[in-house]
Amino acid sequence: MIDKKIDWYRTRLDPAALRGLTSRNNLKGLLRIGSFLLIFCCTTVVAVWLFLRQMWVPMVVVCFVHSVFLTFLSSAAGVHELSHGTVLTNRKLNDFFYYVFCFLSWSNPVHFRASHAYHHQFTVYRGVDLEVIQGPVSQKLNWKNMIFWFTFNAPQFWRWMKVTFLHAAGRQEADYFSWAPLFDRNDSRRRPMMRFARALLAGHFLLAVLFVCAHLWVLIYLVTFGVFFANFLGAFCAAMQHTGLSESTPDWRVTCHTVECGPVIRFLYWNMNYHIEHHMFAAVPFYNLPKLHGLVAPDFPVPQRSFRSMILLLFRIKSRQRRNPAYVFVPDFPPTASPVRWSESTAPR
């Protein structure tokens, strides 16, 4: 168990406005959940239809699109948001869809929820936040990673499969990230984590057998392993959350990026482009983040104006870090913003 208290900076908001922003809306939540499940089913049905007619080229294209979308159903967006329990007013219904999305994306709901809670509590604090470890941009944006992102993400596949099998075998110390381990030996969450790993393996194995018996081989790709292919868009979105920024600093405004994105990225990414807002006010559901963004803008950094400009910024940071490995990006703030709450070790000199 981690024992550490961080005095995070938070922008002041009117309490009534904040209460309104944290209110949940079943209709908005179910529309996003339902639309994701509908898209998943539609791309699956179209790919199977093309497979049965031996239309191989369009089938491959649809499978590629299916995987690009499926990345955002996973912990890149859908699983992530449902893990916070803020999407729906009914917690049991929220968790039902959370488990469904986890199953479809090979995520472990018990592990991810606990790991992500620590990430929020200790965001990119060196040696404490082991879910997201800050480092040079070149560790993420390099040609080797991009080949995996645009094709088959073999490192992620191997890590996810290895950890799932080890959890199923009772090895709770195995980890998706860098926790060593995430849970203490006496933690009551260990058993549910291991039970879900067993259910995950058994469920996907039975589905694969069913697909083979039905001679619908393409479903093994679409349902069982599709999340490990063509996840470049989700990987770029993940890279723009914290990459190139300060670490061990008690102010989310300089440890997270907020980016103005187009409607397609915002939809797929569940508004997580408003990442400072999400960290500072984690109880605000994803569908209220645009409104929150408007309220906090006078105290927040000037955001990048598009997904493209954000990715170009990351490459510029990478170039700067080649010349100066200690360089981190500090965003511009409007004159209305409060001073950054630096720690002693990270304050600019």
C-alpha positions in Angstrom: 0.0 0.0 0.0 1.3 3.4 -1.0 1.5 5.9 1.9 2.0 9.4 0.4 0.0 12.6 0.5 0.4 15.2 -2.3 -1.0 18.7 -1.9 -2.3 19.2 -5.5 -3.2 22.5 -6.9 -6.9 22.9 -7.9 -8.5 25.7 -9.7 -11.3 27.3 -7.7 -14.8 26.7 -9.0 -18.2 27.8 -7.7 -19.4 24.9 -5.6 -22.9 24.9 -7.2 -21.3 24.8 -10.7 -19.1 21.9 -9.7 -22.0 20.0 -8.3 -23.8 20.5 -11.6 -20.8 19.3 -13.5 -20.4 16.1 -11.4 -24.0 15.1 -11.9 -24.4 12.0 -14.0 -26.7 11.5 -16.9 -27.8 8.0 -17.8 -29.0 9.0 -21.3 -25.7 10.6 -22.3 -23.7 7.6 -20.8 -25.9 5.0 -22.4 -25.7 6.7 -25.8 -21.9 6.6 -25.7 -21.8 3.0 -24.5 -24.5 1.9 -26.9 -22.9 3.6 -29.9 -19.6 1.9 -29.1 -21.2 -1.5 -28.9 -23.2 -0.8 -32.1 -20.1 0.2 -34.0 -18.3 -3.0 -32.7 -21.2 -5.1 -33.9 -21.5 -3.4 -37.3 -17.8 -3.7 -38.2 -17.9 -7.3 -37.0 -21.0 -8.1 -39.1 -19.6 -6.4 -42.2 -16.3 -8.2 -41.9 -18.0 -11.6 -41.6 -20.2 -10.8 -44.6 -17.1 -10.0 -46.7 -15.4 -13.1 -45.3 -18.2 -15.4 -46.4 -18.1 -13.9 -49.9 -14.3 -14.2 -50.0 -13.9 -10.4 -50.7 -10.5 -10.4 -49.0 -9.3 -6.9 -49.7 -12.4 -5.0 -48.4 -12.5 -7.5 -45.5 -8.9 -6.6 -44.5 -9.8 -2.9 -44.7 -12.9 -3.4 -42.5 -10.8 -5.4 -40.0 -8.3 -2.6 -39.8 -11.0 -0.1 -39.1 -12.5 -2.4 -36.6 -9.2 -2.6 -34.7 -8.7 1.2 -34.8 -12.1 1.6 -33.2 -11.6 -1.3 -30.7 -8.6 0.4 -29.2 -10.8 3.1 -27.9 -13.2 0.6 -26.4 -10.3 -0.6 -24.2 -8.4 1.2 -21.4 -7.5 3.9 -23.9 -10.9 5.3 -23.4 -14.0 3.2 -22.7 -12.7 1.0 -20.0 -10.9 4.0 -18.5 -14.0 6.1 -18.2 -16.2 3.2 -16.9 -13.5 2.4 -14.3 -14.1 5.8 -12.7 -17.8 4.9 -12.1 -19.0 8.3 -13.3 -20.6 7.4 -16.6 -24.0 6.2 -15.3 -26.0 7.0 -12.2 -26.5 3.3 -11.4 -23.2 1.9 -10.2 -24.1 -1.8 -10.9 -25.1 -1.0 -14.5 -21.9 1.1 -14.9 -19.8 -1.9 -13.6 -21.7 -4.3 -15.9 -20.6 -2.4 -19.0 -17.2 -1.9 -17.5 -16.7 -5.7 -17.3 -18.1 -6.2 -20.8 -15.6 -3.7 -22.2 -12.8 -5.2 -20.2 -13.6 -8.7 -21.6 -13.7 -7.4 -25.2 -10.3 -5.7 -24.7 -8.4 -8.1 -22.5 -8.3 -5.7 -19.6 -8.5 -6.8 -16.0 -11.2 -4.6 -14.3 -9.9 -5.2 -10.7 -6.3 -4.4 -11.6 -7.0 -1.5 -13.8 -9.3 0.3 -11.4 -6.8 0.1 -8.5 -3.8 0.9 -10.7 -5.6 3.9 -12.2 -6.6 5.2 -8.8 -3.0 5.4 -7.9 -2.1 7.1 -11.1 -4.6 9.9 -10.3 -3.4 10.2 -6.8 0.3 10.3 -7.7 0.3 11.5 -11.3 3.8 11.0 -12.8 5.5 11.2 -9.5 8.9 9.5 -10.0 9.0 6.2 -8.2 5.4 6.4 -7.0 3.2 6.4 -10.1 4.2 3.2 -11.8 1.3 3.2 -14.3 2.6 6.1 -16.2 6.4 6.6 -15.9 7.6 9.9 -17.4 10.6 9.7 -19.7 12.1 11.0 -22.9 9.6 11.4 -25.8 11.8 9.1 -27.8 10.8 6.2 -25.6 7.3 6.4 -27.1 7.7 8.1 -30.4 10.2 6.0 -32.3 10.0 4.1 -35.6 10.0 0.7 -33.8 6.9 1.5 -31.7 5.1 3.0 -34.7 5.6 -0.1 -36.7 3.9 -2.1 -33.9 1.2 0.6 -33.5 0.2 0.5 -37.2 0.4 -3.3 -37.5 0.4 -5.9 -34.8 1.4 -4.6 -31.4 3.5 -7.7 -30.4 5.0 -6.2 -27.2 1.5 -5.3 -25.8 0.1 -8.7 -26.9 2.9 -10.6 -25.2 2.7 -8.5 -22.0 -1.1 -8.7 -21.7 -1.2 -12.5 -22.4 1.7 -13.2 -20.1 0.1 -11.3 -17.2 -3.3 -12.7 -17.8 -2.0 -16.3 -17.7 0.1 -15.6 -14.6 -2.9 -14.1 -12.8 -5.0 -17.1 -13.8 -2.3 -19.4 -12.4 -2.4 -17.5 -9.0 0.7 -15.3 -9.6 -0.8 -12.0 -8.4 2.6 -10.2 -8.5 2.6 -10.2 -12.3 1.7 -6.7 -13.6 0.7 -4.9 -16.8 2.6 -1.8 -15.8 5.5 -1.5 -13.4 3.9 -2.2 -10.0 5.8 -4.8 -8.1 3.2 -5.9 -7.1 0.1 -3.7 -7.2 -1.6 -5.5 -4.3 -0.2 -6.6 -1.0 -0.3 -10.3 -0.2 -3.3 -9.8 2.1 -5.3 -7.5 -0.2 -8.8 -8.8 -0.7 -8.8 -7.6 -4.4 -6.2 -10.3 -5.3 -8.7 -13.1 -5.6 -11.3 -11.2 -7.8 -8.4 -10.1 -10.1 -7.3 -13.7 -10.5 -10.9 -15.0 -11.0 -11.5 -12.5 -13.8 -8.2 -13.6 -15.5 -9.5 -17.2 -15.5 -12.9 -16.1 -16.8 -11.2 -14.0 -19.5 -9.1 -16.9 -20.8 -11.9 -19.4 -20.6 -14.4 -17.1 -22.3 -12.1 -16.2 -25.2 -11.1 -19.9 -25.6 -14.7 -21.1 -25.8 -15.5 -18.3 -28.2 -12.5 -19.3 -30.4 -13.6 -22.9 -30.4 -17.1 -21.8 -31.4 -15.7 -19.7 -34.3 -13.5 -22.5 -35.5 -16.5 -25.0 -35.4 -18.6 -22.5 -37.4 -15.7 -22.0 -39.9 -15.9 -18.2 -39.2 -12.1 -17.8 -38.8 -12.3 -14.0 -39.1 -14.2 -13.8 -35.8 -11.0 -15.0 -34.0 -9.4 -11.8 -35.2 -12.5 -9.6 -34.7 -13.5 -10.7 -31.2 -10.5 -12.4 -29.7 -7.4 -10.6 -30.8 -8.5 -7.5 -32.8 -7.6 -5.1 -29.9 -3.9 -5.8 -30.5 -3.9 -4.6 -34.1 -3.8 -1.1 -35.7 -3.9 0.7 -32.3 -1.9 3.7 -33.6 -4.6 6.3 -33.0 -5.1 5.2 -29.5 -1.4 5.1 -28.9 -1.0 8.7 -30.1 -3.9 9.8 -27.9 -2.2 8.1 -24.9 1.1 9.7 -25.8 -0.5 13.2 -25.6 -1.7 12.7 -22.1 1.5 13.3 -20.2 4.5 12.9 -22.5 7.2 15.6 -22.5 5.9 17.3 -19.4 7.1 17.8 -15.8 7.2 15.0 -13.3 6.9 15.0 -9.5 5.1 18.3 -9.6 1.9 18.9 -7.6 0.1 20.8 -10.3 -1.7 18.9 -13.0 -1.6 21.9 -15.3 2.1 21.1 -16.1 1.9 17.3 -15.9 -1.0 16.8 -18.3 -1.8 18.1 -21.8 -5.2 19.5 -22.7 -5.8 19.5 -26.5 -8.7 20.9 -28.6 -9.6 18.0 -31.0 -12.1 17.5 -33.7 -15.5 15.8 -33.1 -14.3 12.3 -34.3 -11.3 12.2 -31.9 -13.4 13.6 -29.1 -16.1 10.9 -29.6 -13.6 8.0 -29.9 -11.5 9.3 -27.0 -14.5 10.0 -24.7 -13.3 13.7 -24.3 -10.1 12.6 -22.7 -8.3 15.2 -24.7 -9.4 17.5 -21.8 -6.8 15.7 -19.7 -5.9 18.3 -17.2 -9.6 18.8 -16.5 -10.1 15.1 -16.0 -7.2 14.8 -13.5 -8.1 17.9 -11.5 -11.8 17.1 -11.3 -11.9 13.3 -11.8 -15.5 13.1 -10.5 -16.8 15.0 -13.6 -18.2 12.6 -16.2 -16.6 12.7 -19.6 -19.7 14.3 -21.2 -19.4 17.3 -18.9 -15.7 17.9 -19.6 -16.2 20.4 -22.5 -18.3 22.6 -20.3 -15.8 22.3 -17.5 -13.0 23.2 -19.9 -14.8 26.5 -20.7 -15.0 27.4 -17.0 -11.4 26.7 -16.1 -9.8 28.1 -19.2 -8.7 31.4 -17.6 -6.6 29.4 -15.1 -5.4 26.7 -17.5 -2.6 26.6 -20.0 -3.3 27.6 -23.6 -4.2 24.3 -25.2 -3.0 22.9 -28.5 -5.6 23.7 -31.1 -5.8 20.3 -32.8 -4.8 16.6 -32.6 -2.3 17.3 -35.4 -0.7 20.2 -33.7 -0.3 18.2 -30.5 1.5 15.4 -32.2 3.8 17.9 -34.0 4.5 19.4 -30.5 5.5 16.0 -29.2 8.0 15.6 -32.1 9.4 19.1 -31.4 9.9 18.2 -27.7 11.6 15.0 -28.9 14.0 17.1 -31.0 14.7 19.5 -28.1 15.4 16.5 -25.8 18.0 15.2 -28.3 20.0 18.4 -27.7 19.1 18.7 -24.0 18.0 15.5 -22.3 16.8 17.4 -19.3 14.3 19.5 -21.3 10.6 19.4 -20.4 7.8 21.3 -22.0 6.2 24.1 -19.9 3.0 25.4 -21.6 2.1 29.0 -21.9 -0.5 30.3 -19.4 -3.0 33.2 -19.9 -2.3 36.3 -17.6 -5.4 35.4 -15.5 -3.9 32.1 -14.4 -2.5 31.4 -10.9 1.2 30.7 -10.6 2.2 27.0 -11.1 2.7 25.1 -7.9 6.2 23.7 -8.4 7.9 21.3 -6.1 11.4 22.2 -4.9 13.0 19.8 -7.2 11.1 20.8 -10.4 10.8 24.6 -10.1 12.4 26.3 -13.1 15.8 27.9 -12.4 
